[in-house]
Amino acid sequence: MTAQALRWGFGLGPSSFPLLQRLLQAGLIDRLVLPPQSIEAEPSQQLVSFGGPDTERVSGDPDWHRATAAELLASEWERSSAFVAIGACGAITRLIAPHLKAKAKDPAVVVLDPLGRYAIPLLGGHGAGAEQLSLAIAALLEGQAVLTGSSSGQGRLALDSFGRRWGWRRGSGDWDSLMKSVARGGPIQVHQPSGTQRWQGLDGATALLEPGRSAGLPLVISAERGEGCRWHPPCLWLGIGCERGTSLGLLERLIDTSLSELGLAPEAVAGLASADRKADEPALLQLATRRGWPLRCFDAAKLAAVTVPNPSEAVARELGTASVAEAAALLAAGPGPQLKLEKRIERARGGEQGAATLAIAQTASQWAPGQGQLHLVGSGPGSLDLLTADARRALAESTVWVGYGLYLDLLEPLRRPDQLRSDGKLTLERERCAEALELACQGLTVALVSSGDSGIYGMAGLALEQWLALEPGDRPGFTVHPGISALQLAAARAGAPLMHDFCTVSLSDRLTPWPVIEKRLKGAAAGDFVVALYNPRSLGRDWQLGRARELLLEHRPGSTPVLLARQLGRAEEALSLHTLADLPIEAVDMLTLVLIGNSTSRIEAGRMVTPRGYPGAELATE
């Protein structure tokens, strides 16, 4: 991350160190500034101390020297993206007041109380991202974001910032007038020829999309420049071919002139594309860095397979493909692209070298896998109290939640009006994964929700398989966030039944043949494992649990304790203890987890316990 984008954290007292350290470890701030007496660890590149003028510089950043808090703000204000301060709002306001310049120029400032209970976006709520940063901090600390903006308070979309969550870049327009008009209840006319339209399903978008709107200030979502306030989706891919040693200025002139002539906005460019033999071309790499555009490179075989309007035999002899610019642009633009600009050639002018070709492809909707994120979220058994802080943060940062309706219902109290939920049917797991992955490839941050832990009979494995099937350059970010599984909560409710080796077996033969399941049950029974049975019984599968009991009884007594845990973590939670011999099979359904002890498990004082060691074994201190 460059110095211009740094997010600083500082506190007004020594007690702020633990809280700031958590933010630093979570990646929500990039540098941590504290008084010398607060430092409790070896200085690192992220840790900066400020104090008197005679203290030594301890930062790994050569441009940084120790300073007071006021000097820190004076030095870093204009080249930083955010400041997270721990202290009183009044004190922080007085510190930042001398540096305030304009709404469009000031960084975000978020204030936390010393206990991390409240995150307040003091400055730059929309434009600088302070509200989003506050929400992420609150999710991490299990606190509350105090959003005081009119849009947040009234459940409306913040029109000058909401597009960032959909992968868009803000373009020209009188945004202040637009926001003031909306605050007064004035009409807005929405026109969207480009980009995903899924945002129109947001709770906060309802008032904007009332039928019959033909007047009011225009809000345009498009790849094109023009009048009105404009958001630009990442829907243009620039295919470039060039001679070795081509000048950067030549490439920039070719791109800027072409975009201008077509009336296309540079903010709508999703990235650059070329042949893999150009992956180390200095001018291309400089262009990508300077403009913030990712560079996709394809091998000759993939390029040659693309039908283009202007193939070149000379290029085919040189590179093994008849097209670079047109083919690369079409490949990078995802499914259903169209050429907005066929191959155009630009040659060197005075003081320049080389030559280049440019083609521009527009995506069917939008396509920017490099900026998308797919979060596999384990929502726990059901109670929000059992949702991990890591999962809360992923949900808070995600634009779209995809999942089975029941699981999303349980999380609904956490969803904001600017977050879309997409409900899927229980048996359509592959479709849900495909939907979430496609949205992430469009450049969105998406949460794919499973109950319990997404890596235990959840969506993580299936989603990962689909992710791996994509070309490496088409893969968005992929992160699995663990949750508390039904097995863990059932064990906690029962007492301590998992003190020795245990296993889980799903009795559903929808994805696993029953002979394989029976083989595993026999192995678990012979090995004397504590066994947790998932998906134990449904209307269409009413005999498998009885067969599982028969197999287990071959190796352990009928007095073996069994816990039936139904609707764990939810208002309807019900627990009952039984023995394997008298297990009430008819009382079990798909919402029940069956936890069966091993030969040493017992019930005592209403608790189920499995000793840590077998009879005759000597417990050793490890």
N, C-alpha and C positions, 0 to 999 in steps of 0.2 A: 504494500500500500504506500502511495506517495505521501510526502509531507502535507500536500494540499488537502488530502482526504483524511488526515488523522482525527481520531476521536479521543479527546483528553478526559481523564477523570481526576478530580482533585477534591479534597475535603478541607473544611475549616477547623478541624481538630484532629488529634491523634486517633480518636475512636473510629475514624472513617476508614482506616486501613483494611480491616477484614471485609467490609462491604465492597470497597473498590477492587480488592483482590478477586472477589467472586466475579465481578463484572469483567475484569481483565481475563480471567481464565475462561470465561464463556465467550470471549471475543466481542463483547459489546462495547468495550473501549480498547484503544490501542496503546495508550501511554498512561501511566499512573504517577501522579505528582503528590508528594506528601512532605510535611515538615520532617526534619532530620530525626527527631525523637520518635517518630512513628515507624521508622524502618525496622522491621523485625526479621528481615531476610537479606541475603546477599543481593546487592544491586544487580539488576539485569537490564537488558536493552529497553524493556518496557517501563522500568521503575526509575523515576526521576525525583530527586529530593530538592526542595527549595528552602532557603533559610537566609542566613547572613551572607554578605558579599565575600567573606573569606572562605566559604565552604568550597570543596572541590567538586568538579563535574563528575557525576557517576553514570550518566546516561551513555548508552552505546551510540547515540545519535551525535555525530560530530558537530552538528549545527546547534546543539542545545547546551546551554549552561544554566547553572542554578539561578533561581530568581524567586522573588516573592510571587504570591498569587496574582497580584496586580501586574507584575512584569510578565508573568506567563501569558496572561490574556493580551497584553500589549504586543508581545512578540508573535503569538500564534493565532490571533483572532482571524486575520484575513486569509490564512492558508489552512485552516482547519474546518472540518465538516460539522463537528459537534463538541460540546463540553458537557460532561456530566458532573454536577457539583453536589456535594453532601453538606447541607447546612440550611440555615434559615433563608426563605425566599427573599426577605428584605435585604439581608446581607449580600446575597448573590446579585440581586438587582443593582445594588449600589456599585458592586465590582464591575459589572458589565456595562453599566450606563455610559461611561465615556467612550465606548467603542461602537455603539450602535450607529449604523449607517443607513441601511434601507432594507425593506422586507426581502427583496430579491438577493441581497448580498450577505446578510448576517447568517452565521452558522446556527445550528440548533443548540439550545441550552435546555437541559433537563435537570431539575432539582429533586434530590431525594432527602427524606428525613433520615436522621442517623440510624434508625432501625430498619430502613428499607421498606416501610409499610406503604409509602405513597411515592409515586413517580409523577412529577408535574412538568409538563412541557411549557417552560417559561417563555421561550422564544423560538420562532421558526416552526410552529406546530405543523403547518401544511408544507410550505415550500421547502424547508430545510429538513423535514422528516422527524421533527421532535416528537410528534404524537406517536409515530410508529416505533421510535426508539423507546419511548416511555412504555408502550404496550409490551415490547420485548423484555424490558427490564422488569416490569411488574410480573410478567409470566415467570421469569427466572426466579424472582425473589418471593413468589406467591403473595405479592402485594396488590396494590390497586393503582391503576393509571388514572389520574385526575385530569380529564380532558374538558377544558372549559370553552373550546371553540363552539360557535353556533351550529356548525354542521354536525359535530359529534353530539351536542346536547339535544338536537332535534331529530337525530337518526337519519340525516340526509348525507348524501355523498359530498365530500369536499372536492368540488369540481376542479380546483386548481392543483390537486395532488393525487386523486384517486387512481388516475391512469398508471402511475408508477407501479402499483400493485398488479396491474395487468400487463406489465412489460413494456409500457409505452413511454415515449419521451415527450416532454412538453414543448410545444412550439410557440409561435407568435400569438399575439392577441392581447387585448385589454382585460387581463384576468381580474384586476381589482374591480372594474366595473361589473364584470360578470358575477363575482362573488357578492358584491353589494346588492345587485339586482335580485339574486337568489334569496339573500337574507331578508329582503323586503317582500318576498313572495312573488317577484316578477317572473314573467314567462321565459323559458329557455327553449330554443329550437335545436334539436339534436339531429345531426346528419352524419351517417357513418357508412362510407363506401368501403372501408378497409378495416382489418383487424377482427378479432373474435367478438362476437355479439353476446357471449355468455354473461357479460357484466349486466345485461339488461334484466337478468333474473334476480338481481340483488334486491333485498328489501328496501335499501335506500334509493333505488333507481325508479321506484314506482311513480313518484310524482313527476319525474322528468319525461316519462313516456306515455302520458295521457293522450288518448286519441284526439285528433283534430288540431294539434298544435301546428300553427303555420306562421306565428309571429313570435317576436322576442329575440333576445340576443342569441347569436348562433354559437353552438358548440359542435365542432367538427372533428371526427376521428378518421383520419385519412393519411395516405402517403404523400399527398400533394400539399404544396404551399397554397396560401390564399387568405381571404379575409376571415374574421372571426377568431375565436379562441380555439386552438388546434392541439389535439393530441395525435402523435404519430406512432402507430404500431410498428414493430420490427418486421416489415414485410418486403423489403428490398434487399436482394443479394447482388453484389457487384462481382461479376466474373472478369478476371484480368489475366491477360497473357502479355508477356514482355520479353524483350531481349535481355541478355545478361548485361548487367551494369547500367540499366536504364535509370535515369535521374528521378529523384523523388518529385521534383517540381513538375516534370512532365506528367507523372501519374496524377498528381493533385489537380493540375489544369484540366486533364482529360475528364476526371470525375466531376469536378465542380462545374465545368462548362456543360457537360451532358445533363447533370441533374437540373441545372438552371433552365436549360432549353426545354426540358420535359416538364418543368414546373414541379419537380419532386423535392421533397424536403430531405436534407442530409440526416435529420433526426430519425427518419424512417428506415435508414440503412441498418440491416441486421448484421452484416459482415461482408468480408471479402472471400473470394474463392478463386483457386487457380490449380495448376497441375502440381503434383508432388515434387517435380524437378525444380519448381520455383519456391519451395518451402524455405530456402535459405537466401532468397534474393533480398539484398539489403534494403532496397527502396520499398519493397512490399512490406517488410517487417517494420520499417520506420513509419510507413503510412498506417499500418494497423495500430501501432503504439500511439501515434499522434492523434488519431481520430477515435481511439477506443473501440475499434472494430475487430472482432475475432477473425482469424484467417483459417479457412478450410482448404485443404489440399487433397486432390484425388489422383489416384494412379491412372495411367494411360488406358488401361483396360476398361475402367469404369467410365471414363470420359468418352471413349470410342463407342460405347454402347448407347450413347444419347443421340437421338435424332435432332439435328440442328439445321437452320435454314442456310447457313453459310459455311459449309465444310471447306477445308483447305488441304489440297494434296501436299503442298510444301510443308505444312505443319505436321501432316501425317508422316511424312518421311523423316522429319526431324525428331518428333516426340512420340510417334506411335499412335497418335490420335488425330483425327481431322479437325478437332475443335478444342480450344482451351477455354476462351472467355465465355462463349455461349453455353457449352456443355457444363462447365463448372458452376455457372450461375444457376442453371436449371437443376443440377444435382443438389446444390446447397439449399435451395429454396423449399425443400420438403415436398409433400404430396401436392399434385395439381398446380404447378407453377406455370406462369406465362411470361414470355419475353416482353418487357416494356421497351427495351432498346436492343436491336440486333447489333452485331459486332461493328464497332467503330474503331478506326485506326488513328493514332496520334503519333507524329514523328517529332524528333528533337528539333528544338530551335536554338538560337544562339546561346552558347555556353552549356548546352544540355547534351546528354548522350542517350542513345538507344531509341526504341520505339515500343509502343504498347497498344493492345487492343482492349476494349471494354464492352461488355454486354451487361444488361440489367434485367434480372428476373424478379417478378413480383409473386409472392406466395399466394395461395388460395385464401388464406386468412392471415396468419402471422406464423413465423417460424424462427425461433431463436433458442435452440437447445442449450447453448452455452450459458445462457442467463437463467434457465429454468432450474427448479429444485423439486425433487420428489421426496417427501417425508413419509416414511412408513411409521405410523403412530399406533402404539399399543395403548388403548384407552383404559386399560384395567378392567376389573369385573363389572363396573357400573357406577359406583359412587365417585363423585368428583373429588372426594377427600383422598381417594386412592390413586388419583392421576398424578404421575410424576411431574416434577418441575420441568424436566427436559421435554416431556410430551406437551405440557402447557405452552411452553415457548414455541414449539413447532406449530401448534395449532394457532397461536396468536399471530405468527408470521405468515401463515398460509392464506392465499387469496381464495382458494376453493377447497372445501372438504368433500371428499368422495368416500362413500361407505354405505353399508346396509342401514336402512332407515332407523331400525331400533337402536343401533349403536350411536347414530348421529343424534337421535332424540335425547339420549342420556347426556350428550355433550352440549346440547342446545343452549343451556344457560351461559356458556362461554362464547357463543358466536355473536359477532357484531353485525350491524346492518351492511357493512362494506365487505362482508365475507359471504361467499355463495356456498350453499350446500347442495350436493348432487346425490340424491338417494338412489341406491341400487337394490335389486332383488337379492334374496338370500343365496340363491343357487348360481348367480351370474358373476362369480368371482373373476373370471378371465375378462369379462367385459368391463368390470370396474377397474381392473388393473390397466387395461388398454386405454380407457378414458382418462385416468389419472396421468398416465405416461404421455399421452398425446398433449394434454394441457401443459404439462411440464416442458415438453418439446416446443411448445408455442412461446415459452419464456416466462411462464407463471410459476409461482411457488404453490405447491399442491400438497395437501395432507391426505393420504390414503389410510383410512381408519380401520383397525381391527379391534375387536374386544380383547381383553387380556393382554397378552404379549403378541405382537404381530409376527414374531419369529417362532411362535409355538402354535401350530395349527392355524396360523393367520395368513396374511396376504404377502408377507415379506418374500417368501420363496418364489411364489408365482410372479410377483412384480419383478424380482431380480432376474428371473429367466427371460421375461419379455424385454427387460432393459439390456441384458447381454445380447439379445438377438439384434439389437440396433447396431448400425455402424458406430465405431467409437466417437466420431465427430457429431453424431446425432444423439448422444446420451446426455441427458440433463444430470445435475447433481442427484445423488442417491444416498439417503441417510436413514438408518433404522433406529427408531427410538423405542427402547424397551418399556414394557409395562408390567404391572403385577398380574400374574396369571391366576386363573381360577384355582389351580393346584396350590399355589402359595397361600391364597386367602382361605381356602378350605382347611389347609393344615393349621393355619393360625387360629381359625375358629375352633377347631377340634382339640387343640392342645399342642402336642409335639409328635405327630406320627411319622415325620420324615427324618428321624435321627439316624437312620441307616439307609442303605442303598434303596433306590426307588426307580420306577419307570412310569411312563405314560403310554397308553394304548388307546387309539380311537377305534370304536366299534363300527364306524361308518364304512360300508363297503362300496360307497359311491365312487371313490377314487382308488381304493386299495382292494384287491380281490380278497374274499373271505378266507380262502386257504392261507394266504399270507398273514392275515390277522390272527388266525387260529394258531399258526406256527409261533407267532410272537407271544401269544397268551400262554402257550405251553412252556416256552422258554422262561417267561416271567414266573410262572408257577413253579417250575423246577428249580429256578434260581432263588426262590423265596424272597422275591422283591416285594416291597410295598408297591401297590399298583393303583394308579389313578386312571379311571376309564372316562374318556371324553366321548361325546356323541353316543351315549349308551343305548338309547331306545327312542324310536319314533313310531308313528302310526303305521308306516310302511316297513319298519324293521323292528318287529316285536319279539323276536326269538333269540337274537344274538347275545343279549345280556344273560339269559338263562344258560346258554351254552358256555359263556365265559365263566359263570359261577361253577359249572360242572368241572371245567378244566382246573380251576384253582382249588376246588375241594379235593382233587386227587393228590395234592401235595401239602395241604394245611388243614387244620381242624375246622369243624363247623362253627366253633366258638370264636373264630377270628373276627375281630371288630371291623365294622364297615360304617363309614360316614356317608350319608346322602346329603349333599349340599345343593340346594336349589335356589336359583336367582341370586347368586352371591353378589353382595355389594349393592343390592337394590332394595327398594322398599318392601318387596315381597319375599325377601330372603327367609328361607326355612331350612333348619338343620335337624337331622335326626340320626341317632346312633343305633346300629343293629348288629347282628352277627351274620356271618356269611351263610349259615344254614337257614336263617329265617329272613333273608333279604326280601323286602316287599317289592318284587319286580314291577308290579302294576303301578306303583307310586312313582316310578322313574320315567322321565321324559328327556327331551333334548336340552332342556334348561337345567338339568341336574348333572353334577359331577359326582361320580362314585369313587370313594377313596377306600381301598381295601388294605388292611394291615398285613404284615408278614406273620410268620409263626410265633414270633416273640411279642407282637403288639398286644396291648391289653387296654381295657377301659377301667378307670379308677377315678372315683369322685366325679363322675360325669365327664372325664377327659380321656382322650385317646392318646396313648403314648407308645412309642417304639423305643426300646433301650438302644443306646449307642453301640453296645457290643453284644455278641451272642453269649449264651451261658458257657462258662469255662474259658472265655477269652479274657485276657488281662488288659484293661485300659491303660495305655501308656500316654504320658504327657508329651505332646509334640511341640 
